[in-house]
Amino acid sequence: MSEYFRSNIHVTTSGYFTQPPLRGALDVIGIDRIMFSVDYPFSPNTKGRAYLDSLSGILSPEDCAKLSHKNAEMLLKLQSSAFV
């Protein structure tokens, strides 16, 4: 089941700004298929920013970049941006 998820499913953090759901997704799906998102207007952007800031203790800078923009760029076939 885990292999199927790792090769066929992408998930977002939308609305789940605590570490336990992210840790579960990391265990099952892996960092390469998880994308950051905010469920605005139902969840404010400030909560999303604070959540990203809180992840520096559990994610490497490379994995934070994957979560915050690189995975979405790859999935959506976007050119790399200057955003970090």
C-alpha positions in Angstrom: 0.0 0.0 0.0 2.8 2.4 0.9 4.5 1.9 -2.5 1.2 2.7 -4.3 0.9 5.9 -2.3 4.5 6.8 -3.0 4.1 6.5 -6.7 0.5 7.6 -7.4 -0.7 10.1 -4.8 0.2 13.7 -3.9 -1.1 15.4 -0.8 -1.1 19.0 0.6 -0.9 20.4 4.1 -4.0 22.5 3.5 -5.6 23.3 6.8 -3.5 20.8 8.8 -0.9 23.0 10.4 0.4 20.6 13.1 3.3 18.2 12.9 1.5 14.8 13.5 -0.3 14.8 10.1 2.9 15.8 8.3 4.9 13.1 10.1 2.3 10.5 9.1 2.4 11.7 5.5 6.2 11.6 5.5 6.1 8.0 6.8 3.6 6.8 4.2 4.1 9.0 1.2 7.5 10.6 1.5 8.6 14.2 1.2 8.6 14.1 -2.6 4.8 13.9 -2.8 3.8 16.4 -0.2 3.1 20.1 -1.0 2.4 23.1 1.2 -0.8 24.9 0.8 -3.1 27.2 2.8 -6.9 26.8 2.7 -7.6 30.5 2.4 -10.0 32.0 3.3 -10.8 29.2 5.8 -7.4 29.3 7.3 -5.3 32.5 7.3 -2.0 32.8 5.5 -0.3 33.8 8.8 -1.0 30.3 10.2 0.5 28.7 7.1 3.7 30.9 7.4 4.0 30.1 11.1 3.7 26.4 10.3 6.4 26.5 7.7 8.7 28.3 10.2 8.0 25.6 12.8 9.2 22.8 10.5 12.9 23.8 10.5 13.4 21.4 13.4 12.1 18.3 11.6 12.9 19.0 7.9 16.2 19.8 6.3 16.5 23.0 4.2 16.3 20.8 1.1 13.1 19.1 2.3 11.6 22.5 3.3 12.2 23.7 -0.3 10.5 20.5 -1.7 7.5 21.1 0.6 7.2 24.8 0.0 7.6 24.9 -3.8 9.8 22.4 -5.5 7.3 19.5 -5.4 4.6 21.7 -6.9 6.9 23.0 -9.6 7.8 19.5 -10.6 4.2 18.2 -10.5 2.7 21.1 -12.4 5.7 21.4 -14.8 6.5 25.0 -13.8 9.8 26.7 -14.3 11.8 27.0 -11.1 11.2 30.3 -9.4 13.4 32.6 -7.3 11.2 31.9 -4.3 12.7 30.0 -1.4 
